[in-house]
Amino acid sequence: MAARAYWQGQIRLALVSIPVEIYTATKTGAKISFNQIHEPSGKRISYEKVVPGIGPIDRDEIVKGYEVSKGNYVLLDDEEIEAVKIESKRTLELVQFVDAHEIDPLYFEKPYYVAPADDLAEEAFVVLRDALRQAGKVGLGQLSMRGQEKLVAIKPCGKGLLMETLRYADEVRNGQSFFADIEADEPDKELLDLATSLIEKKTAPFDASEFENRYVEALRKLIDKKAKAKGGAKIIEDVEEPAGKSGSNVIDLMAALKKSVDDEAPKKSASKGKSTGGRKKSA
């Protein structure tokens, strides 16, 4: 089954309009979610809307409220909220271009793939893609999606384009306040060189398929095991206790770094001797 476009419209660059389709680049299938179940009956738990001192109430008595002070709310009905939603103009206008490294990773929110809508749009699409790649720039604009206006960045991605929604400035905390107590002293040069050497030895091309979500995998195995067991018997796993008290075991940083660097050396030389033909390719 072909993927369904999340958004259809056009990218506008000055007087040039390029019909495109946007698809979500991530999936939630790998996540495991749970429902709350009443154990004696095995039925799923539902929740009533309850007001303290009044009890259960009807859904048609519910409105949205924004708390302006403790216990004081500004009430808004659905029609009022609907009236201020941004009209979807089906146009993403690129209004500014920046170097890719200028955007702090903190601002990136969610990725989407962008493809030309048809054969007629392909030529202009390819020109925009290659122009961005040649200039080393990212295009910025604002896009109406489901009644909200999103700040987005457009950049080349293989044969297509990648659009990433960005957080607005007031959605990002200033991290420097969390680092205020860190001393500004320079680290010991020998320690720094050892740490740098260790980083270089462990450096390799990024391949997301090399990493597995071990928690999800273990959870799937547990679910499969219980599903196959008669009566869904509970499984209790023993938790190992720490072997004795460690006390104040202070590890010498210099010795630890040196040992780490030495341990990485044989791994590096061994990996060079192996064929890379069996290495997984990233998607």
matplotlib code that plots the C-alpha trace (Angstrom):
import matplotlib.pyplot as plt

x = [0.0, 1.4, 2.1, -0.4, 0.8, 0.6, 0.4, 0.0, 0.7, 3.5, 6.9, 7.3, 10.7, 10.1, 8.0, 8.6, 6.0, 6.8, 3.9, 5.1, 3.8, 5.1, 5.3, 6.1, 9.7, 9.2, 7.0, 5.7, 5.4, 8.5, 6.9, 4.9, 1.9, -0.2, -3.9, -5.0, -6.9, -9.1, -7.3, -10.3, -12.5, -9.8, -11.7, -10.3, -10.6, -12.5, -12.5, -15.4, -15.2, -15.6, -15.8, -14.7, -17.8, -20.2, -19.4, -19.6, -20.7, -21.8, -19.3, -21.4, -20.8, -17.1, -15.3, -11.6, -10.0, -6.6, -5.4, -4.4, -3.8, -4.3, -7.9, -8.9, -9.5, -10.4, -13.0, -13.0, -15.5, -14.6, -16.0, -13.8, -10.7, -11.6, -11.9, -8.3, -6.8, -4.5, -6.1, -4.2, -3.0, -1.3, 1.9, 5.3, 7.2, 10.9, 11.6, 15.2, 18.3, 20.9, 23.9, 22.9, 25.2, 23.5, 20.4, 21.0, 19.8, 17.6, 15.2, 14.6, 11.3, 10.1, 11.3, 9.2, 10.2, 9.3, 8.8, 7.6, 3.9, 4.2, 6.5, 5.9, 7.2, 10.3, 12.6, 12.0, 12.2, 15.6, 16.9, 15.9, 17.4, 20.8, 20.9, 20.5, 23.2, 25.6, 25.1, 25.3, 22.1, 18.8, 15.6, 13.3, 9.5, 6.2, 3.7, 0.0, -0.6, -3.8, -4.7, -1.3, 1.6, 4.9, 8.3, 10.1, 13.5, 14.1, 17.3, 18.5, 18.1, 19.5, 17.4, 14.7, 14.2, 13.9, 11.6, 12.0, 9.6, 11.4, 10.5, 9.9, 12.3, 9.9, 9.7, 13.4, 15.0, 18.3, 20.8, 23.4, 21.6, 22.0, 25.8, 26.4, 28.2, 30.7, 34.2, 35.8, 39.2, 41.0, 41.4, 44.7, 46.3, 47.4, 43.9, 42.4, 44.8, 43.9, 40.2, 40.6, 42.6, 39.8, 37.2, 39.2, 39.6, 35.9, 34.9, 32.9, 30.3, 26.8, 24.6, 21.3, 20.7, 23.8, 21.8, 18.8, 16.2, 17.0, 14.1, 11.5, 13.0, 13.0, 9.4, 8.3, 9.8, 8.1, 4.8, 5.2, 6.2, 3.2, 0.8, 1.9, 1.8, -1.5, -3.6, -1.1, 0.9, 2.8, 6.5, 8.8, 12.4, 15.1, 17.0, 20.6, 21.8, 25.1, 28.0, 29.1, 29.5, 31.9, 32.7, 34.5, 36.0, 37.7, 38.8, 41.9, 40.8, 44.2, 44.5, 41.0, 41.5, 44.9, 43.4, 40.4, 42.7, 44.9, 41.8, 40.5, 43.8, 43.5, 39.8, 40.7, 43.4, 41.2, 38.3, 40.6, 41.4, 37.8, 35.8, 33.1, 30.9, 28.6, 28.1, 24.5, 23.6, 21.6, 18.2]
y = [0.0, 3.4, 5.9, 8.6, 12.2, 14.1, 17.5, 18.5, 22.0, 24.0, 25.3, 28.9, 30.5, 34.1, 33.6, 29.9, 27.5, 23.8, 21.3, 18.9, 16.2, 15.8, 12.5, 11.7, 10.4, 8.6, 5.8, 4.8, 1.0, 0.3, 1.7, -0.5, 1.0, -0.4, -0.2, -0.3, -3.5, -4.5, -7.7, -9.6, -9.2, -8.7, -5.8, -2.5, 0.5, 3.5, 6.9, 9.2, 13.0, 14.0, 17.4, 17.6, 18.0, 17.4, 14.0, 12.6, 15.2, 15.1, 15.7, 18.5, 20.5, 20.6, 23.6, 24.4, 26.7, 28.5, 29.1, 32.7, 32.5, 29.8, 28.5, 31.3, 30.3, 32.0, 29.8, 29.3, 27.3, 25.3, 27.9, 30.6, 28.4, 27.4, 31.1, 31.8, 28.8, 29.6, 29.1, 26.5, 28.2, 25.1, 27.2, 27.0, 30.2, 30.0, 33.5, 33.0, 30.8, 30.0, 27.8, 24.4, 24.6, 27.8, 26.0, 24.5, 20.9, 22.0, 23.6, 20.5, 18.8, 16.3, 15.3, 14.9, 13.8, 16.1, 14.8, 16.4, 16.0, 15.0, 14.7, 18.4, 19.6, 17.4, 19.7, 22.7, 20.4, 19.1, 22.7, 23.8, 20.6, 21.0, 24.8, 24.2, 21.5, 23.6, 26.7, 24.6, 26.4, 25.5, 27.2, 28.6, 29.3, 28.9, 26.2, 25.9, 22.4, 21.4, 24.9, 25.8, 27.6, 25.7, 27.1, 24.7, 24.1, 22.6, 20.9, 18.3, 14.6, 12.1, 12.5, 14.5, 17.1, 16.8, 19.2, 19.5, 21.4, 23.7, 24.9, 28.6, 30.6, 30.7, 26.9, 26.4, 26.9, 28.7, 26.0, 28.3, 28.7, 25.0, 25.2, 28.3, 26.4, 24.6, 26.0, 27.7, 26.1, 24.4, 20.6, 18.9, 18.6, 15.0, 14.0, 16.0, 14.3, 10.8, 11.6, 12.9, 9.8, 7.6, 9.5, 9.2, 5.4, 4.9, 7.1, 5.4, 6.4, 6.7, 3.8, 3.8, 0.1, -0.8, 0.2, -1.7, -0.6, -3.4, -2.4, -2.8, -6.1, -7.5, -6.2, -7.9, -11.2, -11.0, -10.3, -13.2, -15.5, -14.6, -14.7, -18.3, -19.4, -21.0, -18.7, -15.8, -16.8, -14.0, -14.0, -12.7, -12.1, -12.2, -9.0, -9.4, -7.6, -5.7, -7.9, -6.3, -2.7, -0.8, 1.8, 5.0, 3.4, 6.3, 5.5, 7.3, 9.2, 9.1, 5.3, 4.7, 6.8, 5.1, 1.7, 2.6, 3.9, 0.7, -1.6, 0.2, -0.3, -4.1, -3.6, -1.0, -3.2, -6.3, -4.4, -3.2, -6.8, -7.8, -7.5, -4.8, -6.6, -8.0, -4.6, -3.5, -0.5, 2.3, 2.9]
z = [0.0, -1.1, 1.7, 2.0, 1.7, 5.0, 3.1, -0.5, -1.8, -3.3, -2.4, -3.6, -4.3, -5.4, -8.6, -8.9, -7.5, -7.2, -6.5, -3.8, -1.5, 2.1, 3.9, 7.5, 7.8, 11.2, 12.4, 15.8, 15.1, 17.1, 20.3, 22.7, 24.4, 27.2, 28.2, 31.8, 32.6, 35.6, 36.6, 38.2, 35.1, 32.4, 31.0, 29.9, 32.4, 31.1, 32.8, 33.7, 33.6, 37.2, 38.9, 42.6, 44.8, 41.9, 40.5, 36.9, 34.3, 30.6, 27.9, 26.4, 29.6, 29.0, 27.6, 27.3, 29.8, 30.1, 33.7, 34.1, 37.8, 40.4, 40.1, 37.6, 34.0, 30.7, 29.1, 25.3, 23.2, 20.1, 17.8, 19.2, 19.0, 15.4, 14.4, 15.2, 13.4, 10.5, 7.1, 5.1, 2.0, 0.7, 0.1, 1.7, 0.8, 1.4, 2.8, 4.1, 3.7, 6.4, 6.7, 8.0, 11.1, 12.2, 13.4, 16.9, 17.1, 20.0, 17.5, 15.3, 16.1, 13.4, 10.0, 6.8, 3.3, 0.4, -3.1, -6.4, -6.9, -10.5, -13.5, -14.5, -11.1, -11.1, -13.1, -10.8, -7.8, -8.8, -9.5, -6.0, -4.4, -6.2, -5.7, -1.9, -2.0, -4.0, -1.8, 1.4, 2.6, 4.3, 3.3, 6.0, 5.8, 7.7, 6.8, 7.9, 9.2, 10.8, 11.8, 13.3, 11.7, 11.8, 11.3, 8.9, 7.3, 3.9, 2.9, 0.4, 1.2, -1.3, -4.5, -2.6, 0.1, 3.9, 5.7, 9.5, 11.7, 14.1, 17.6, 18.0, 20.2, 23.2, 23.2, 23.9, 27.3, 27.6, 28.7, 30.1, 33.3, 33.9, 33.3, 35.5, 38.3, 36.0, 36.4, 33.4, 34.1, 31.2, 31.6, 32.1, 28.6, 29.0, 30.0, 27.1, 24.6, 26.0, 25.8, 22.2, 21.2, 22.6, 20.6, 17.4, 17.9, 18.4, 15.5, 12.7, 10.1, 11.6, 10.9, 12.9, 12.1, 14.3, 17.4, 18.8, 21.3, 23.8, 26.1, 23.4, 22.2, 25.8, 26.2, 23.0, 24.1, 27.5, 25.9, 23.4, 26.2, 28.4, 25.4, 24.7, 28.3, 29.4, 31.6, 31.0, 34.1, 35.7, 35.1, 37.9, 37.3, 39.9, 40.4, 41.2, 44.3, 44.1, 45.1, 48.4, 49.2, 46.9, 49.4, 48.1, 45.1, 43.4, 39.9, 38.6, 35.5, 33.9, 34.3, 33.1, 29.9, 29.2, 29.6, 27.3, 24.6, 24.9, 24.7, 21.6, 19.7, 19.0, 18.1, 15.5, 13.9, 13.9, 12.3, 9.5, 8.6, 8.2, 5.1, 5.3, 2.8, 5.5, 7.3, 7.4, 5.2, 6.7, 5.3]

ax = plt.figure().add_subplot(projection="3d")
ax.plot(x, y, z, "-o")
ax.set_aspect("equal")
plt.show()
